[in-house]
Amino acid sequence: QGVEVVVLQPGDGQRPRVGDTVTTHYVGTIASDGSTFGSSLVRGAPFVTEIGVGKVIKGWDEGVLQLTRGSRAILKVSSDYAYGARGFPPVIPPNAALEFEVELLDI
């Protein structure tokens, strides 16, 4: 359980720290069927948030802290590190494991 990080493309070595503001592009999918539930690319704007402080799901807080600027990775997030038994109706079903392809654009 938790988050598994699969690096697709290494970055420059600079990692974000807890409380840093990160700029990312992502595509989020339901792990069980591969359906996309969200994408900054489709919206046409990067996703900007503070990381490591509980503003996003635990899988993102822990996973993005393992990336480096410029890297691309898959974050495989168990349901307890995502939206858990409640899910995020109607987009994410209860107990859904999620996968995010994330590019860390800037810190």
C-alpha positions in Angstrom: 0.0 0.0 0.0 1.1 3.6 -0.5 2.7 5.0 -3.6 5.1 3.4 -6.1 7.2 5.8 -8.3 8.2 4.5 -11.7 10.6 7.0 -13.3 10.2 7.4 -17.1 12.6 10.2 -17.6 15.1 11.5 -15.0 15.3 15.1 -14.1 18.0 17.5 -13.1 18.5 16.1 -9.6 16.8 18.9 -7.7 14.1 17.5 -5.5 11.2 19.5 -4.0 11.1 19.9 -0.2 8.0 19.8 2.1 6.2 23.1 1.7 7.6 23.9 -1.8 5.3 25.0 -4.5 5.5 22.7 -7.5 4.3 23.0 -11.1 3.3 19.8 -12.8 1.5 18.3 -15.7 -0.4 15.1 -15.1 -2.8 12.6 -16.5 -4.7 10.7 -13.9 -6.3 7.3 -14.6 -8.2 4.7 -12.7 -5.8 1.7 -12.3 -8.4 -1.0 -12.8 -9.7 0.1 -16.2 -7.3 2.8 -17.4 -10.0 5.4 -17.8 -8.8 9.0 -17.5 -10.4 11.1 -14.8 -8.3 14.3 -15.0 -5.5 15.9 -17.0 -3.7 19.2 -16.8 -2.8 18.8 -20.4 -6.5 18.6 -21.4 -7.2 21.7 -19.3 -4.3 23.4 -21.0 -2.7 24.7 -17.8 -0.2 23.1 -15.4 -1.3 22.1 -11.9 0.4 24.2 -9.2 0.3 23.3 -5.5 2.2 23.2 -2.3 3.6 19.7 -1.8 4.0 17.6 1.3 1.5 19.6 3.4 -1.8 17.8 2.8 -3.3 20.0 0.0 -3.3 17.0 -2.3 -3.8 13.2 -1.8 -1.2 11.5 0.3 0.1 9.6 -2.8 0.9 12.9 -4.5 2.4 14.4 -1.4 4.8 11.4 -1.0 5.3 10.6 -4.7 6.1 14.1 -6.0 8.7 14.6 -3.2 10.6 11.7 -4.8 10.8 13.4 -8.2 13.3 15.8 -9.5 12.7 18.9 -11.6 12.2 17.9 -15.3 11.5 14.3 -14.5 8.5 12.3 -15.7 7.2 9.4 -13.7 4.2 7.1 -13.1 2.8 7.4 -9.5 0.9 4.2 -8.7 -1.3 5.1 -5.7 -3.2 2.6 -3.6 -6.7 3.6 -2.6 -5.8 4.4 1.0 -3.3 7.0 -0.4 -5.9 8.4 -2.8 -9.6 8.8 -2.0 -10.2 5.6 0.0 -13.6 4.1 0.7 -15.4 7.3 -0.1 -13.9 7.8 -3.6 -14.6 11.1 -5.3 -18.0 10.8 -6.8 -18.9 10.7 -9.6 -15.4 10.7 -11.0 -13.5 8.2 -8.8 -15.2 5.1 -7.5 -14.8 3.9 -3.8 -11.5 2.0 -3.0 -10.0 2.9 -6.4 -6.2 2.6 -7.0 -5.0 5.4 -9.2 -2.1 6.0 -11.6 -0.8 9.4 -12.5 1.7 10.2 -15.2 3.4 13.3 -13.8 6.0 15.7 -15.2 7.6 17.9 -12.6 8.0 21.2 -14.5 9.3 23.5 -11.8 9.9 23.9 -8.1 
